[in-house]
Amino acid sequence: MPYSQMAVVLRSPGAQVSALVRAFAASSIPVEIDAEALSLADNPAIKPIITIAQIALGELKLIPSNWEQIEELLKSEFAGADAISIRQMRIALTKEQKNEAIKSSTELILDALTAPTTDLPWEQ
């Protein structure tokens, strides 16, 4: 059956849309999204821009309780990460941890994002 005759219907749009779009794109499967079905804030092309604005305006803090939104931003076209590169960052930053107060890998990534002199182990 050709892709043009297939459809994937989601019960409620949200983070799943972005994940599916990325997965299909990685497999060279064409994607068409009904823009009317998404609110502007849930649109995968707009959502990262809104998150960036929220961070810039201080409405979204780079803290572990907001990790889901931050991770989604990291996986967007603006940051270009994927699950593997985030895992690699977690491992590399945990290995580099020198202070006595042990932090979670999420806290280390958030610290690295806010420290202007930190080199992120982004692509190795």
LINPEKA-V555318 format. One record per pair of residues at least 6 apart in sequence whose C-alpha atoms are under 7 Angstrom apart, sorted by sequence separation. I is the first residue (numbers start at 0). J is the second residue. If there is no record, write none. Layout:
i = (I,I)
j = (J,J)
//
This chain:
i = (39,40,53,54,72,73,74,111,73,74,111,20,93,92,89,92,89,12,47,17,13,47,12,91,88,88,84,84,63,63,62,61)
j = (45,46,59,60,78,79,80,117,80,81,119,30,104,104,104,107,108,37,72,43,41,75,41,120,120,121,121,122,105,106,109,109)
//
